Amino acid sequence: MNAWLKVGEFVGWRLHLSTQPVSAVQIISGDVPQVAIWDSRHNVYFYDLHDATPLGSLRLADQQPPADLNDEYWRMFVAELQAPNGRALPVAYFNGLTLHQSDDGRMRVYHAQERLILEVDGRHIVLNREDDGRFLISALDRTLGIIGAINDDGMLTVFQQHVRVGQFDLGLSLGVDARLSLLAPSGTGTLVVSDGEHVAIVDSAGRVQHQWQAHYAAGPVAASPNGKIIALADIDDNVIRIYDGELHPTHQKHAIDLIAEARQVQLLASLPGRKAALSAMDVSDDGVIIFALGGVVCVTRLEALDVLPQPRPLL
């Protein structure tokens, strides 16, 4: 365990970033672990994970990919999509474009409107076919190069880099209340899929390994890079619920309680409003959890949540 995570030393912190809900949060590993916080205007702000020291920001709202992705300016621009510690951003958000990057930045997946494009060492390959429909959400295993995408019919399509593995019907519900999440824990060969009612862990061949039906409205979902910690946002009650890699519940706690217990890093800051909802989460292999409740961001640790009793076999 990293020294900065020793129990008793890392007490967590909270930051009031915006009056609008935060759209995404990311834990950026490295010698100096950092967090990236995205607002609704495609601005990303970087902070030191340990003490919330501001480290800079990027504005991506005005950037649009050119027709030729080999354009020299664009290639130089995406090469600089890094946190201040030099690590490539796992996902970057633009207007109408989501860009996934591998750990070394040599592989990228562009998800822009009707297109899903793989870039490997400067070569671009269109992945989607005309009969795929419109992909709503995508994910990249940053180590193995497995790509998942869910279309507007609820079908999951899996690629191994440029090779199409297949399209699979997981029975996802895409009604008006659907809350789609798709994650690809790094190096595990699995995808974590949620429609807000059901959560499933699926292998790269489309086989469901574990599944679970929520008894609450599941909002944002996060998975540790090793896939051993799954965090779900209960948006009915603003509770953070933690599961293991087989979707067994292990911990939970109200988000507002975690925020109240965390160290406030600003002299003047307010707590989230009563109508604020959990909007974004991420979790590390070491059990560090970052989440956003409205415009307030909180970094905490797994040990700060309440442990749930575990079933024991009868003697």
N, C-alpha and C positions, 0 to 999 in steps of 0.2 A: 504494500500500500504506500502511495506517495506520502512524503512527510507532511505535506500541507493538508492531508486528510486525517491526521491522527485525531482520535476522539478527544474532545476537550479543547482542541486548538481551533478547529474549523467550525465556527458557529453559524455560518451563513450570513447573507446580507440581503437587503431589499433596496430597490431603486424605483422611484417614481419617474418614469420616462416620458409619458405622454398622457393626454386626456383621451386618446383614442386607443382601442385595443391593439396590443402588440401582435403582429402577424406571424412571427416565427422567432425561435431562439435556438441557438446551436452551441454546443460545447466543443471547443477546438483544442484538441490534445497537443502536447508538445512539451519542450523543456519548461516553457512558461505557459501553463494552461490558460486559455482565454475563453470568453463567451462572445458570441455575436448575436445582437438583438436587432430584429428587423421591424420597422414600423410599417404602417399601412401605405406609406408613400415610397416604398422601395429604398429607404435609407437604412444602412446597417451601421450599428455602433458597436465598438469593441471595448471590452473591459477585462481587466485582470480577474481571473476566476477566484483567486484567493481573497483579494481585498477591494475589488471593484474600482481600481484605478482606471480612469478613462485612457484609452490607447489610440483613439482616432475613429474615423468614420469614412464611409463610402456612400456616394449617391448614384443610384443606377436607374432612376426613373427616366432619364433623358436618353439612355443608351438603347439603341435598337440594332439587332444584327443585320449586316448587309446581305444583299442577295448572294454574294460570293463570300462564304465563310472563311475562305483563304485570304481575304483582304488583309493586307499587312497591318493596318491600324487595328482591326478587330483581333487579330492573332496576338498582338502585343497587349491589347486591353485584357483579354481573357486570361492571358498568362499572369497578369497581375491581380487576379481575383483571389487574394490571399488575406489571411489574418495578419496582424502585425508580427506574429511569431514565425511567419514564413510558411505556414501550412495552408494548403489549398482549401478554399471554402467548399464544404461538401455539397451545398446547394446554393445557387444564387438566383434571386428573384428579380425579374424585370417586368415591364408592362407587356403582357402577352407572351412571356417567355420564362420558362424555368430551365436552369442549366445545372446539371449534375456533373460532378468532377470526381475522378478517382483520387486515391490518396496521393499519388505522385503527380497528378495533374496532366498525365499523358493521355488519359481517356476522358471524353466528355460525352454527355447525352443532352441534346437540345430537344426540349418539348415546347413547341411553339404552334399553337392553334391546331392545324391539321397535320403537322409534321412531327415525326419522331426521328431524329437524326443522330447517328453514332459518329463520333470523331475519334480515330485512333491514330496517333502519331501524324496528325495533319491530314489524314484521309477521311472523307465524309461519306457515310452510307445511309441512305434513307431506309428505315426499318419497317415502317407501316405500309400496308397494302390498302387499296381502295376499299376493299370489303371489310376492313377493320373497324370502320366507323370512326368516331371522334374519341380520342383518348382524353379522359378527364384528369387523370393523375398518373404519375410515373415514379419509378424508384430505380436506383443503381446500387448494386453491391460494389463498393469501392475497391474491393480486393479481387474478387473473382470475375467481375465484369458481367454478372447476371443482371438483366434489365427486366423489370415488370411494368406493365401498364394496364389500366382498367378503362374500358371504353364505355360509351353511353348506353350499352345494353347490359352492363354489369359483367362482361366477360374479361377474364384476366389473360393477357398475352405475355408469354415469357420468351426472352431472347437470351442466348449465351453469346455475348457480344453481337456479331452480325448474324448469327445463326438462329433462325426461328425455331424454338423448341415446340411451341404449340399454343393453342388457345383453349381456355378451360372455364367451365361454368361452375362457379362456387355458390350459386344461389343468392347472390348479393341483392339487397333491396335498394333500389334507386328511386324511392319515392321523394316527395317534396321535403321530407325531413331527413333524408340521407346525409350522413356525415362521413364521407369517404376518407380513409387513411390507407396508405401503402408505404411500407418500409422494407428495406433490404439490409438487415444487419450484416456488417462487413465480414466476409470470409466464412459465413455459416451455410451458404447455399440454400437459404430459406427466405421467404417473404412473409411479412406480417400484414394481414389484410383486415380492415374493419369497415363496416357500413353504418356504424353507430348503434347497431343492434346485436350484431354477431362479430366475433373476433376469431380469426383462424391463422394458424401458422402452416404455411404451404411450402413444400419443397420445390426445387426448380423444374420438376416434371409435372407440377400441378397437383400433386397428391397432398391431401390435407393430413398433417401430422397431429395437430391438436386443434380443438375448436371449443368455443365457449359462447354462451348466449348471455348478454348483459341483462341485469334486472334494473338497469338505469339507462339514461341517455348517455352513451359514450361519445365524448367529443374528441379532442386531439389525442393521438396515441404516440408514444415514444418507445424506442427500443435501444438498449445499450448496444454498442458495436459487437459484442460477443453474443448477443441475443439472449442472455441469461436474465435480464431484467426488462420487463414490459411495464410501462406506466400508462395508465388510462385516466382521462379526465372525466369524472362524473359531473356533467354539466347541470344535472338536476339539483344537486346539493353543493357543487363546487368542492368535491372531495377528490383528492389524488389517491388513486388505488393502484397498488403495485402487485405484479404477478411474476412468477418465475418463468423460465423458458418453456414450461409445459402448461402455462396458463393456470397455475394454482395460485390463489390469492395469498399474499404474504404480509403486506403492510397497507395502512391507509391513514389519512388524516385530512381534516378540513384545510383547504388552502389558506383561508384567512387566519387560522391559528398558526400555521407555519410562517406566514408573513409577520404576524405580531411578535413571534419569537425571534425573528431574524434581526440582525443589526441594521439600523437605518443609516445609510451612508450620506444622506443629505441633512442639512440643518433644518430645513422646512420641507415636509412632504406629507401628503395625506394618504390615508388608507384607501383601498378601492371602494367605489360606491356600491350600494346595495344591489344594483342591477348588473354589476360587472360579472363576467363569466370567464372561466378558464379558456384561453385562446391558443396557447402554444406550450409545448414541453420538450425537454430533452433530458437524457440520463446517460451517465458514463458507466463504464465497466466497474468503477470503484464505488458506485452508488451515489454520486453527486447528481442532484436533481435541480434543474432550472425550469421555472414555469412562469407564465404571465397570467395575471388576473386583471383583466382590463388593461390599463396602461402601467400597472405596477409589475415589476420583474423581481423574482425572489430566487436566490440560490440557497439550497439546503442540502441535507444529506439523508440517506436512507434511515440512519439511526434516529433521526428526529421524528419519524413517523411511528405510529402505533403498530406493534407486532400483532398479527392475527393468530388466534389459536390454530394449530395444525392438527388434522385428524391423525389418530394413532391406531395401529392395528390392535384388535382385541386379542388378549392372550388366550 
